[in-house]
Amino acid sequence: MGNRFQNEETTMKCVICKEGETGTGKVSVTLERNGCTVIFREVPADVCDNCGEYYLSEELTEKLLTRADAAVKSGAEIEILRFAA
């Protein structure tokens, strides 16, 4: 996604199905590492209107990975969080 901002009203062709266009939506993101599963709900993303594939900005991905790393370090086995920007 490069330098795109989540609030821009731009679309892109889905690289997975090559048929759909992306639009603003919210998704659940599941990350797993070292026996720990972290689920983030209501994460803003660009979502394909055909296949449902989603794309996250680099900034948002970094935030999710940082929070997931904290869960792993705390010894959590499973953690479910509602995403808050």
N, C-alpha and C positions, 0 to 999 in steps of 0.2 A: 504494500500500500504506500510505501514511501512517505512523501510529504503531505499526503491527504489528511484533512482534518475531519473528524467524525461529524461535524455539523454541516459540512458542505453538502449541497444538494446535487452531487454528481453520482453517476452510476458507472459501473463497469461490467463487462461481459464476464460471466462466471468461467473461471479457468478449469473447473471440474467437468460440468455438463456441457459447456460451450453453447448453451441455449438461452439460459436465463440472464436477467439483469439484476444487479444488486440494489438493494434499498435499505434504508435505516430500519433497524429492528433490535430486538433483545434476545439473547440466547443464554443457555446454560453451558458453562465450560467446566470440563472435568480434567483434572491433572492428577497423575499418579507418580509417586517416587518413593522408593525404599519402604514399601508397605503402607504408605500414607496416601489416602485419596482425599483430594480437596475439590469440592464442587462450588463454583461461583454461579449464582442465579442472577438473572436480569442484567446481564452484561451487554452494554451497547455494542452493536456490530453492524457491518454491512452484510445483509443476508440475501442469498440468491432466491428469486421468486419462483424458480423452477425446481431446484433440487434441495434447497435449504442449507447448502454449504455456507459457512460464515467466514468473514474476514475481519481481523482485529488490527487496530493501529499498532505501530511499534511501541508507542508510549503506554498504551493500555496493556499490551502483552507484558511489558516490563513490570508494571504494577502487579499484575496477576502472579507472575513468577516470584516476585519479592514476597508477596503475601503467602504464597504456597510454601516457599522456603522457610518462612517463619513457622508455619504449621508443622513442617517436618522437624525442625529444630526443637519444637515444644513437645515432640513425642506423640502428636495426634495420630490416630489411625484413620479416622474419617472426620472431615470437617465440612460443613455446609454453610456458606456465607452468602448473604444478599450483597451484591456488589454496590458499593457507594463510591462515586468518583471523588 
